[in-house]
Every structure is written in C-alpha cells, then in structure tokens.
C-alpha cells in the first residue's frame, strides 16, 4: 500500500509518498523547475527528482514544518540516473534498490548514519554526463557536463538545502554514479569541492574522449578531462574532495570490453594523481577497489 499526498515545497508541486519502507519515505518532483540565479535569461532546467527521507523527518502532509531547531540534520547523497536508484528503470531496466539496501542487515551492522538521498533523473544523459563530444552519430553527443555541474551545484543543492534538514558543508555531501555517472561524479567533486566533498565513482567512464575516437591522446595525462579537473585536484588535502573508485573485473559482453577500459584508465588516473602536483594519498584522498564478482 502506497500512501500519497500532493504538497507544495517552495511553490513546486511535490508528491509525498510512503511505500512502507522501514527506513524512510519519498518526495518526488515530476517536473522540478529551477531558474538560474540571474533569472530566466540564465535558462530553466526542468527534470524529475526523487528524494528519500529518513523516518525521523516529519511528513509535511501531516502538517509538519520544513525544519525546526529540534530537527536533526543529515548528510546528503546525490545520485545520477535517478530513475534507477530506487526502482528498475533506465535503458537496461536495472536498479540500485537503495531503499532496500539501507534496510538490510549488512547496512545496519556497519552502523552507517542515516542520510537524505537525492536521485536526479537525466534529461540528455550522454550529453550531461560527459565533458566532450565522444562518439559520432550518438545523438546527445557529449560536452554538457560543465553545465550539468552548475545545475547541481548552483540550483539543485541550494534548493535541497533550503527546504530539507541537511548538513550543508561539502564534507557531508556526496555525489555518486556508475559508468558515465561515475565519470560525472569525479568531475563534479573535483571541480566543485565547495559543494561536494565526497564522490563515489562506480565503473567510471574515464575512457571518454580518450578511447574509441579517431586520434586519442597517448594517455589521460594529455586528455581534456584532466585539463578540466586538474585545478580542483591540485588543492591541498584539507580543501579538496575525496574519491572512491570501484571497478568490476568481469568483461563486458559485446564488441567492446568497456570494463577493461574502465579499469585501465582508472588505474592510470590514480597513478597520475599520486604524483606532483596532486600528491594524493591512497586511503586518505583516493580509495580504490576491484571487485572480481
């Protein structure tokens, strides 16, 4: 049984719905419309956003205020591919099933603190999640990641912080995604450490703009990606983000073994970041895991 109520949050239509998950309930904006800080001329981005709220946060449909001095504040995890975070969706009908995972015994045994989860659906996935045009004939051909970064950092995060009981500091704010979403997560946390202090990058597509193009650079060292993220990564450890990179070891079926390129380029990037001018340390700034399963 799903209990659903329509509410208004800062003049935005929102569905507050509760499917009986042990750990929380949802707010869903079918068409969240956020205007740029310079008004209409800066452009309007409209997209679907799901928010998973811990049960300790009172429901607004029951008359609760937005926040109060007694309301606990929570860290926030932002996910790309928002249509797959809680339920099957996207191009492959897969899901992270996050609500179920949070309720699992393994999660409880780890004594992980409750967080607010913000699942952001893409509008043009290939374009928004990649930093350069990367494959001809693919339609949404890449190069929109900088604009998408500005949307998350300067429109969506301020909206979430203004309307939900969040811990606003970057050390309590994470960005996560897989494949192109992993590439985007690293980019966003690297270029905007003032907003996102933690990044989870699962099978990140660091090969974009390097492999599968006519004239690839010799390495990520020479790539447009490193050029765009390098300034934020060169900060001292106290003011830059932390990055978790996860790679699978099972080959991808089909013409291209993408997981091979994911692993190869991830290791290459990590090796670069451990040296000057970045001097990043494993298990302090960078965390890397390979999963044979």
Secondary structure, DSSP 8 states (H G I E B T S, - for coil): --EEEEEEETTEEEEEEE---TTEEEEEEEEEEEE-TT-GGG-EEEEEEEEEEETTS--GGGT--S--TTS--BEEEEESSGGGSSSSBTTTTB---HHHHHTSHHHHHTT---EEEEEE--SSHHHHT-SSB-STT-SS-B--HHHHHHHIIIIIHHHHHHHS-B--SGGGEEEEEETHHHHHHHHHHHH-TTT--EEEEES--TTTTTSSSTT--SSGGGSHHHHHHHHHHTS-GGGS-EEEEEEE-S--SSSS-HHHHHHHHHHHHHHHHTSTTT---BTTTEEEEEE--
